[in-house]
Amino acid sequence: MSVARTQTLVQLSDELLAQLDSRAAREGRNRSDLIREALAGYLAADREAEIDRLIVEAYTRQPQTADELAYADLSTRTMLANLEPWDAREGSAPAAR
């Protein structure tokens, strides 16, 4: 299945173009693939930052209650005690192997 694409002109400095070409040659890929991948990563990071901002904003408007925090703490400690090789209740470091 082919994906519809639109060609876009992007101007790059000679240095950036040289770095792009070097990476493309090293990975056996073309410029377009690398640029698409880099742009997708950049936009994904931007979306994640916006989600983080919204979460912080929501918790600022309506903070967790003491009961909610206590339950979260207990749940975390229980999970760690069941999954990790150290006793999470004591906060000790993992045992040497």
Summary of the structure (lengths in Angstrom):
residues: 97
radius of gyration: 23.6
end to end distance: 50.2
largest distance: 58.4
contacts: 160
relative contact order: 0.05
helix: 65%
strand: 0%
